[in-house]
Amino acid sequence: MSALIEVENLTRVFDVSKPWLNRVIERLPKALLTAVSDVSFGIEENSVYALVGESGSGKSTIGKIIVGLVPPSSGKVEIDGVDLATEPEGARRAAVRENVQMIFQDPYASLNPRWKVRDIIAEPVSARGGDTEGLAERLLEQVGLSAQDAGKYPHEFSGGQRQRICIARALASNPRIIVCDEPTSALDVSVQSQVLNLMSDLREELGLTYLFISHDLTVVRHMADKVGVLYLGTLVEEAPRDTLYADPKHPYTQMLFEAAPRMDAFGRDIDPPKGEIPDAINPPPGCAFHPRCPIAVDRCRKERPRLREVGKTRVACHLAE
């Protein structure tokens, strides 16, 4: 399988400074927030690559960069060999707007309440002047709803049904890649499994490639082929799913697994995760995880570790062995 998406040294910095006049009066420097820092990975065609991490780790920012909603500060994203930063608008449009779609986290906020479902689903095709006759009805049946639902409004559906409508909208333009930004986190557990099984079936049926963004390790285990773990905008570990779950190398990944609920560990005593994710405006020197790491040494406080191969795993830790 060839890499359909290549992300190299991706960095995104946001200027979160106060207005210029306030900074002059209060004598404040610019405040720059590094949401993504030097991230590199590849996603093979017809596979599921999962990004996991705490809130504020940069997962959603990477997803928005890949779909073209946010430009990178540096680094590059290639989709099927097309560099989104340097190629002309026509090539970018063909690479992104036709091949990449996104399923958002909140099914209540991502659907226009004033549009009928038929118009919502057909919008990606009608915006390019394509034929939308019967499209919404066919896609609604494909995602497990009724063709008659096309004439209804979003408020007439439950959360799980709305997310199925979002999936139908994402499929309308026949994409090769779907970025899923925590698509089930706003849903009940029973509905989550239905939506996840639908996404798995559609992947097999249509040959889709998913970038799956989540903080739920149980969901990731069900969906992913390969997993990347983000901490403070940095990729700290990457491995095939079974390798990562059997033998996590990075202390942060181990902490995530320890904190995750398990069916076979009722009544277990565990230490809660220590500390909180640092301020992305003033990150700590060296390894960003060292203030919370139980095995940190002096080198961790001074030198930022680089991703390196340890068996089948890429890990950014001086003490991974």
C-alpha positions in Angstrom: 0.0 0.0 0.0 1.2 3.5 -0.8 1.0 6.5 1.4 -2.0 8.6 0.4 -1.3 11.4 2.9 2.3 12.5 3.8 2.7 15.0 6.7 6.3 16.3 7.1 7.6 18.6 9.9 4.1 20.2 10.3 4.0 23.2 12.6 1.1 25.6 13.3 1.6 28.7 15.5 -1.4 30.9 16.5 -0.9 34.6 17.5 -3.1 34.9 20.6 -1.7 38.3 21.6 -3.7 41.1 23.0 -4.4 44.0 20.5 -1.4 46.1 19.6 -2.4 49.2 21.7 -3.0 47.0 24.8 0.4 45.5 24.4 2.1 48.9 24.1 0.3 50.3 27.2 0.9 47.2 29.3 4.4 46.6 27.8 3.6 43.0 26.9 5.4 40.8 24.3 3.5 38.9 21.6 1.9 35.7 22.8 2.4 32.8 20.3 0.7 29.5 20.9 2.3 26.5 19.2 -0.6 24.1 18.6 1.4 21.7 16.4 5.2 21.3 16.6 7.3 19.4 14.0 4.8 16.5 13.4 5.5 13.9 10.7 3.5 10.8 9.7 2.1 9.0 6.7 -1.3 7.4 6.1 -1.6 4.5 3.7 -4.5 4.1 1.4 -7.6 2.2 2.7 -6.3 2.4 6.3 -7.3 4.1 9.5 -4.7 6.3 11.2 -5.7 7.4 14.7 -4.4 10.5 16.5 -5.0 10.3 20.3 -4.1 12.6 23.2 -5.6 14.9 25.8 -7.6 18.0 25.0 -5.2 20.7 23.7 -2.7 18.3 22.2 -3.2 19.5 18.6 -5.3 16.7 17.2 -8.1 18.8 15.7 -5.6 21.4 14.4 -3.9 18.7 12.3 -7.2 17.5 11.0 -8.2 21.0 10.0 -4.8 21.6 8.2 -5.3 18.4 6.2 -8.8 19.4 5.0 -7.5 22.9 4.2 -9.5 24.9 6.8 -6.3 26.1 8.5 -2.9 26.8 6.7 0.3 25.4 8.3 2.9 27.8 9.6 5.6 25.5 8.3 6.1 22.0 7.0 4.0 20.4 4.3 1.0 18.1 3.7 0.9 16.0 0.6 -2.3 14.3 -0.6 -1.6 11.8 -3.4 1.6 13.6 -4.2 0.1 17.1 -4.3 1.7 19.6 -1.9 -1.1 21.7 -0.4 1.2 24.6 0.3 3.0 25.1 -3.1 0.7 23.7 -5.8 -1.6 26.0 -7.8 -5.2 26.5 -6.6 -6.5 24.1 -9.3 -4.4 21.2 -8.2 -5.1 21.9 -4.5 -8.8 22.0 -5.3 -8.7 18.6 -7.0 -6.6 17.1 -4.2 -8.5 18.5 -1.2 -12.0 19.6 -2.1 -12.9 16.5 -4.1 -10.8 13.9 -2.3 -11.1 15.0 1.4 -14.2 15.4 3.6 -14.6 15.9 7.3 -17.0 14.6 10.0 -17.2 17.0 12.8 -17.5 16.3 16.5 -20.9 17.9 17.3 -23.8 16.6 15.1 -26.0 19.4 16.5 -23.7 22.3 15.5 -22.4 20.9 12.2 -25.8 20.8 10.4 -27.6 23.9 9.2 -30.9 24.0 11.1 -32.6 26.0 8.3 -31.8 23.6 5.5 -33.6 20.3 4.7 -31.5 17.2 4.9 -31.7 16.8 1.1 -29.9 20.2 0.6 -27.4 19.6 3.4 -26.2 16.3 1.8 -26.2 17.5 -1.8 -24.3 20.8 -1.0 -20.7 19.4 -1.7 -21.9 18.3 -5.1 -24.1 21.2 -6.0 -21.4 23.7 -5.1 -19.3 22.2 -8.0 -22.3 22.1 -10.4 -22.7 18.3 -10.2 -25.9 16.3 -10.6 -27.7 15.9 -7.3 -30.9 14.1 -8.5 -31.7 11.4 -6.0 -28.3 11.7 -4.4 -29.5 12.4 -0.9 -32.1 9.6 -0.9 -29.5 7.1 -2.0 -26.9 8.1 0.6 -29.5 8.2 3.4 -30.3 4.6 2.7 -26.6 3.8 2.5 -26.0 5.1 6.1 -29.1 3.3 7.5 -31.8 6.0 7.3 -34.9 6.2 5.1 -35.0 8.0 1.8 -38.1 9.8 3.0 -35.9 11.6 5.7 -34.5 13.8 2.9 -37.5 16.2 3.3 -37.0 16.7 7.0 -35.0 19.2 9.0 -32.1 18.4 11.4 -34.1 19.1 14.6 -36.3 16.1 13.7 -33.5 13.6 14.3 -31.6 12.2 17.3 -27.9 12.7 17.8 -26.9 9.4 16.3 -29.2 10.0 13.3 -27.7 13.4 12.8 -24.2 12.0 12.7 -25.4 9.5 10.1 -26.5 12.5 8.1 -23.1 14.1 8.5 -21.5 10.8 7.2 -23.9 10.9 4.2 -22.8 14.5 3.5 -19.2 13.5 3.7 -19.7 10.7 1.2 -21.6 12.8 -1.3 -18.5 13.9 -3.3 -17.1 10.4 -3.4 -14.0 11.3 -1.3 -11.0 9.0 -0.8 -10.2 10.4 2.6 -12.4 11.3 5.5 -11.1 13.2 8.6 -13.1 12.1 11.6 -12.8 14.7 14.4 -14.1 12.7 17.5 -17.2 11.7 15.5 -18.8 9.7 18.4 -17.8 11.6 21.5 -21.1 13.5 21.7 -23.2 10.3 21.4 -24.5 7.7 23.8 -22.4 4.5 24.1 -25.0 2.3 22.4 -25.2 4.8 19.5 -21.4 5.1 19.3 -21.1 1.4 18.4 -23.7 1.7 15.7 -21.9 4.7 14.1 -18.5 3.1 14.4 -19.7 -0.1 12.8 -21.3 1.9 10.0 -18.0 3.7 9.4 -16.1 0.4 9.3 -18.5 -1.1 6.8 -18.3 2.0 4.6 -14.5 1.8 4.7 -14.6 -1.8 3.4 -17.3 -1.1 0.9 -15.9 2.1 -0.6 -12.2 1.8 0.0 -12.0 4.9 2.2 -9.0 6.2 4.2 -9.7 7.6 7.6 -7.8 10.0 9.8 -9.5 9.2 13.1 -9.1 11.8 15.9 -10.1 10.7 19.4 -9.3 10.7 23.0 -11.1 7.3 23.7 -8.6 4.5 23.6 -11.4 1.9 23.4 -12.8 3.4 20.2 -9.3 3.7 18.7 -8.6 0.0 19.4 -11.8 -0.9 17.5 -11.1 1.4 14.5 -7.4 2.0 13.9 -4.6 0.2 12.0 -1.9 2.6 13.2 -1.9 5.0 16.2 -0.1 8.3 16.8 0.0 9.7 20.3 0.2 13.5 20.6 1.3 15.5 23.6 1.4 19.3 23.5 1.4 19.4 19.7 4.2 16.9 19.4 4.1 13.3 18.2 5.6 11.3 21.0 4.8 7.7 19.9 3.6 5.9 16.8 3.1 2.2 16.2 0.7 -0.3 14.7 -2.4 -0.7 16.9 -1.6 -4.1 18.3 2.0 -3.2 19.0 1.0 0.0 20.8 -1.6 -1.7 23.0 0.6 -4.6 23.9 3.8 -2.6 24.7 3.5 1.2 24.9 7.0 2.7 25.0 6.5 6.3 26.0 5.6 7.2 29.7 2.8 9.4 28.5 1.2 6.6 26.4 1.6 4.3 29.5 -0.2 6.9 31.6 -3.1 7.1 29.1 -3.5 3.3 29.3 -3.4 3.3 33.1 -6.0 6.0 33.3 -8.4 4.4 30.8 -11.3 2.4 32.2 -11.1 -1.4 31.8 -13.8 -4.1 32.1 -11.4 -6.5 33.8 -10.2 -4.1 36.5 -13.2 -3.3 38.6 -12.1 -1.8 42.0 -8.5 -1.4 41.0 -6.4 1.2 42.8 -4.5 3.4 40.4 -2.7 6.8 40.8 -4.5 9.5 38.9 -2.5 11.2 36.1 -0.1 13.7 37.7 -0.2 17.3 36.7 -1.9 18.9 33.8 -0.8 19.6 30.2 1.6 22.6 30.2 0.8 26.0 28.7 1.4 25.8 25.0 2.4 29.5 25.0 5.3 28.9 27.4 6.1 25.2 27.0 8.8 23.6 29.3 12.3 23.2 27.9 13.6 19.8 26.8 10.9 17.1 26.7 7.5 18.7 27.1 6.3 15.7 29.2 9.2 15.9 31.8 7.2 17.8 34.5 4.8 14.9 34.7 7.1 12.0 33.9 7.9 9.6 36.7 11.2 8.5 35.1 12.5 11.9 33.9 16.3 12.5 34.3 18.4 15.7 33.9 18.8 15.1 30.1 15.0 15.2 29.7 14.8 18.7 31.1 17.4 20.0 28.7 17.2 18.1 25.4 14.1 17.6 23.3 13.9 13.9 22.2 13.5 13.1 18.6 11.3 10.3 17.2 13.4 7.2 16.7 12.8 3.5 15.8 12.5 1.1 18.7 11.3 -2.2 17.2 8.1 -1.5 15.3 7.5 1.7 17.3 8.6 5.3 16.6 9.0 7.0 20.0 10.3 10.3 21.2 11.8 9.4 24.6 15.5 9.3 25.8 14.6 6.3 28.1 12.3 4.3 25.8 14.4 1.1 26.2 
